[in-house]
Amino acid sequence: MAKQPAKKTRKPAARRPAKKAKPVVKPGKTGKAADLAGPGMSTYPKVDKILPVNYRPVLDNNQTQKAIYAVKEYIEKGLARELNLMMVQVPLIVEKESGMNDNLDRDGSRTPVDFPCGLGISPRINAQIVQAATKWKRWALKQYGCKVGEGINTDMRAVRKDYFLDHDHSSYVDQWDWEKVITAKDRNLEYLKETVRRIWKVITGAEDYVQQMYPQLKDKRYPNLPKDLPFIHAEEILERYPDLPRKQRETRILNDYSPAVFIIGIGWVLKDGYPHEMRAADYDDWVTDTSKMTGKDTHGLNGDILVWNHLTKRRHELSSMGIRVTKETLRQQLKLSGQLDRLKLPYHSMIMKDQIPLSIGGGIGQGRVQMLLLRKAHFGEVTVTVWPKQLHKVCEKHNIQVLK
């Protein structure tokens, strides 16, 4: 009798890291768990404290609009050249039952806008406004006839209604959402890193380009981005700062190590029992064991580009990307997330039946990039959307003109 309980406790212990892939985040929770609950500052007094004092925009509104479209054109052409992408049309609306919409995370805290559409038909179409085109793009590679080494880029627009609206989070999202066909041999960290390097070359090139247009943007107070982007795994960051929540770890690594980094391995449960950040289970591959590639106990073929914003004095995410799931890793990630029922959805079924290609892809925040390169203190200076009255008051206090 004594041996049976011992056996029952040993088996779950070996699998414990995987089972913790979906920690419960409760309202009011603090520390590492709270850091997984979604983006944003959480209160407007906090926003007031972090916005710069005596702020003066480098470019006026007229110059800003010209600079935005110059940067936009440069980056789109650069991504086409470096990654062999073509610009394509992208949906704003998808059918709910397709499974194409982006869940953004695994805890269900950020849900899309649902609405019926189609006047005069019964039943009406159950539609959703996209939160990102992450999953649609992989299917679109087949629709647009892309071969291995070819891909697509989109001028994606989305609505994320469940964000806290602060200086760099908005309900309106604009991204260069891109996707590229790869082979099974490309599913490794070196291929991921080479792709990131090519994207980084385009972003830093855009910074040089817009400063040629407006030399006043080159300012010692706001150093240019480094030409070389370091790579560091989420497990390594945790090793350095084991007691800090994720956002504080990112802040420290950007200050102590480099003002720009690519963090690898986001979604798998780390040694402290939490993922670096929540990731949806059905696009990026965050379960693949990469220990042979790193020499450490690591997982995940995805990551984020983070930089230090010298104007706001805060961490600033520019891009999230990764090598996409296979049918094996999709099943594994859905099981860890308690979402195996999603395998019945059309999109997930296509992956399981090998009906859409293996791919790598990501999203580059247009507003985030423009905000950084044009030395803006607030997302609302480079894009037009809705903001609460509380935020308008805070911005007026700091001499920030939010576009309306």
Secondary structure as UniProt FT lines:
FT   HELIX           3..19
FT   TURN            20..21
FT   TURN            27..28
FT   TURN            31..33
FT   HELIX           34..36
FT   HELIX           44..50
FT   TURN            53..54
FT   HELIX           61..83
FT   STRAND          85..88
FT   STRAND          93..95
FT   HELIX           96..98
FT   STRAND          114..117
FT   TURN            119..120
FT   STRAND          125..129
FT   HELIX           134..143
FT   TURN            144..145
FT   TURN            148..149
FT   STRAND          151..159
FT   TURN            161..162
FT   STRAND          172..181
FT   HELIX           184..186
FT   HELIX           189..213
FT   HELIX           215..217
FT   TURN            220..221
FT   STRAND          231..233
FT   HELIX           234..240
FT   TURN            242..243
FT   HELIX           246..256
FT   STRAND          260..264
FT   TURN            271..272
FT   HELIX           291..294
FT   STRAND          302..309
FT   TURN            310..313
FT   STRAND          314..324
FT   HELIX           327..336
FT   TURN            337..338
FT   HELIX           340..344
FT   HELIX           346..352
FT   TURN            353..354
FT   STRAND          359..365
FT   HELIX           366..373
FT   TURN            374..375
FT   HELIX           379..381
FT   HELIX           389..397
FT   TURN            398..399
//
